[in-house]
Amino acid sequence: MTVESTRFNEIRRGVSRISASLIESRLDAWERAGITGKRKTKDSRVLDYSLTLAGEELKPVLTGTGKSGQLFEQTGRHGR
């Protein structure tokens, strides 16, 4: 999840090679672990996801993991 992406479809576009069901299960697991939170917007059909305080503290790890994943996707290398 990037800082700019707060809604499911935005998150999904950012990780297009991952299925919607996997994204949903990861977001649910992160919420149970206290890393993310979600709340309904004024239009109650839409959810906004955000990092909790614990998630903010993990942001450097999450950012590094995301950069590594992007590099792998671009190069097809395993970091070797």
Rosetta constraint file for C-alpha pairs under 8 A:
AtomPair CA 1 CA 5 HARMONIC 6.33 0.50
AtomPair CA 1 CA 6 HARMONIC 7.78 0.50
AtomPair CA 1 CA 11 HARMONIC 6.13 0.50
AtomPair CA 1 CA 14 HARMONIC 8.00 0.50
AtomPair CA 2 CA 6 HARMONIC 7.90 0.50
AtomPair CA 2 CA 11 HARMONIC 7.63 0.50
AtomPair CA 2 CA 63 HARMONIC 7.96 0.50
AtomPair CA 3 CA 50 HARMONIC 7.98 0.50
AtomPair CA 5 CA 10 HARMONIC 5.39 0.50
AtomPair CA 5 CA 11 HARMONIC 5.50 0.50
AtomPair CA 6 CA 10 HARMONIC 6.77 0.50
AtomPair CA 6 CA 11 HARMONIC 6.90 0.50
AtomPair CA 6 CA 48 HARMONIC 5.14 0.50
AtomPair CA 6 CA 49 HARMONIC 4.84 0.50
AtomPair CA 6 CA 50 HARMONIC 6.13 0.50
AtomPair CA 7 CA 11 HARMONIC 6.25 0.50
AtomPair CA 7 CA 46 HARMONIC 7.63 0.50
AtomPair CA 7 CA 47 HARMONIC 6.24 0.50
AtomPair CA 7 CA 48 HARMONIC 4.99 0.50
AtomPair CA 7 CA 49 HARMONIC 6.03 0.50
AtomPair CA 8 CA 12 HARMONIC 6.04 0.50
AtomPair CA 8 CA 47 HARMONIC 7.45 0.50
AtomPair CA 8 CA 48 HARMONIC 7.58 0.50
AtomPair CA 8 CA 49 HARMONIC 7.59 0.50
AtomPair CA 9 CA 13 HARMONIC 6.13 0.50
AtomPair CA 10 CA 14 HARMONIC 6.42 0.50
AtomPair CA 11 CA 15 HARMONIC 6.57 0.50
AtomPair CA 12 CA 16 HARMONIC 5.74 0.50
AtomPair CA 12 CA 18 HARMONIC 7.64 0.50
AtomPair CA 12 CA 20 HARMONIC 6.72 0.50
AtomPair CA 12 CA 23 HARMONIC 7.24 0.50
AtomPair CA 18 CA 22 HARMONIC 6.67 0.50
AtomPair CA 18 CA 23 HARMONIC 6.81 0.50
AtomPair CA 19 CA 23 HARMONIC 6.37 0.50
AtomPair CA 20 CA 24 HARMONIC 6.11 0.50
AtomPair CA 21 CA 25 HARMONIC 6.15 0.50
AtomPair CA 22 CA 26 HARMONIC 6.12 0.50
AtomPair CA 23 CA 27 HARMONIC 6.13 0.50
AtomPair CA 24 CA 28 HARMONIC 6.15 0.50
AtomPair CA 25 CA 29 HARMONIC 6.12 0.50
AtomPair CA 26 CA 30 HARMONIC 6.04 0.50
AtomPair CA 27 CA 31 HARMONIC 6.07 0.50
AtomPair CA 27 CA 36 HARMONIC 7.19 0.50
AtomPair CA 28 CA 32 HARMONIC 6.26 0.50
AtomPair CA 29 CA 33 HARMONIC 6.16 0.50
AtomPair CA 30 CA 34 HARMONIC 6.13 0.50
AtomPair CA 30 CA 35 HARMONIC 5.07 0.50
AtomPair CA 30 CA 36 HARMONIC 5.56 0.50
AtomPair CA 31 CA 35 HARMONIC 5.68 0.50
AtomPair CA 31 CA 36 HARMONIC 4.68 0.50
AtomPair CA 31 CA 37 HARMONIC 5.50 0.50
AtomPair CA 31 CA 38 HARMONIC 7.79 0.50
AtomPair CA 34 CA 52 HARMONIC 6.74 0.50
AtomPair CA 34 CA 54 HARMONIC 6.73 0.50
AtomPair CA 34 CA 55 HARMONIC 7.41 0.50
AtomPair CA 35 CA 51 HARMONIC 5.93 0.50
AtomPair CA 35 CA 52 HARMONIC 5.47 0.50
AtomPair CA 35 CA 53 HARMONIC 7.53 0.50
AtomPair CA 35 CA 54 HARMONIC 5.50 0.50
AtomPair CA 35 CA 55 HARMONIC 4.27 0.50
AtomPair CA 35 CA 56 HARMONIC 7.97 0.50
AtomPair CA 36 CA 49 HARMONIC 6.72 0.50
AtomPair CA 36 CA 50 HARMONIC 5.50 0.50
AtomPair CA 36 CA 51 HARMONIC 4.35 0.50
AtomPair CA 36 CA 52 HARMONIC 5.16 0.50
AtomPair CA 36 CA 55 HARMONIC 6.17 0.50
AtomPair CA 37 CA 49 HARMONIC 5.67 0.50
AtomPair CA 37 CA 50 HARMONIC 5.40 0.50
AtomPair CA 37 CA 51 HARMONIC 6.18 0.50
AtomPair CA 37 CA 52 HARMONIC 6.12 0.50
AtomPair CA 38 CA 47 HARMONIC 6.24 0.50
AtomPair CA 38 CA 48 HARMONIC 5.40 0.50
AtomPair CA 38 CA 49 HARMONIC 4.35 0.50
AtomPair CA 38 CA 50 HARMONIC 6.28 0.50
AtomPair CA 39 CA 47 HARMONIC 5.46 0.50
AtomPair CA 39 CA 48 HARMONIC 5.43 0.50
AtomPair CA 39 CA 49 HARMONIC 6.73 0.50
AtomPair CA 40 CA 44 HARMONIC 5.24 0.50
AtomPair CA 40 CA 45 HARMONIC 7.06 0.50
AtomPair CA 40 CA 46 HARMONIC 5.81 0.50
AtomPair CA 40 CA 47 HARMONIC 4.50 0.50
AtomPair CA 40 CA 48 HARMONIC 6.22 0.50
AtomPair CA 41 CA 45 HARMONIC 7.48 0.50
AtomPair CA 41 CA 46 HARMONIC 5.74 0.50
AtomPair CA 41 CA 47 HARMONIC 5.88 0.50
AtomPair CA 41 CA 48 HARMONIC 6.52 0.50
AtomPair CA 51 CA 55 HARMONIC 4.76 0.50
AtomPair CA 51 CA 56 HARMONIC 5.83 0.50
AtomPair CA 52 CA 56 HARMONIC 6.11 0.50
AtomPair CA 53 CA 57 HARMONIC 6.33 0.50
AtomPair CA 54 CA 58 HARMONIC 6.41 0.50
AtomPair CA 55 CA 59 HARMONIC 6.16 0.50
AtomPair CA 58 CA 62 HARMONIC 6.19 0.50
AtomPair CA 59 CA 63 HARMONIC 5.87 0.50
AtomPair CA 60 CA 64 HARMONIC 6.06 0.50
AtomPair CA 61 CA 65 HARMONIC 6.11 0.50
AtomPair CA 62 CA 66 HARMONIC 6.14 0.50
AtomPair CA 63 CA 67 HARMONIC 6.21 0.50
AtomPair CA 64 CA 68 HARMONIC 6.15 0.50
AtomPair CA 65 CA 69 HARMONIC 6.17 0.50
AtomPair CA 66 CA 70 HARMONIC 6.21 0.50
AtomPair CA 67 CA 71 HARMONIC 6.20 0.50
AtomPair CA 68 CA 72 HARMONIC 6.20 0.50
AtomPair CA 69 CA 73 HARMONIC 6.15 0.50
AtomPair CA 70 CA 74 HARMONIC 6.12 0.50
AtomPair CA 71 CA 75 HARMONIC 5.99 0.50
AtomPair CA 71 CA 76 HARMONIC 7.71 0.50
AtomPair CA 71 CA 77 HARMONIC 7.77 0.50
AtomPair CA 72 CA 76 HARMONIC 4.93 0.50
AtomPair CA 72 CA 77 HARMONIC 5.31 0.50
AtomPair CA 72 CA 78 HARMONIC 6.26 0.50
AtomPair CA 72 CA 79 HARMONIC 7.25 0.50
AtomPair CA 73 CA 77 HARMONIC 7.90 0.50
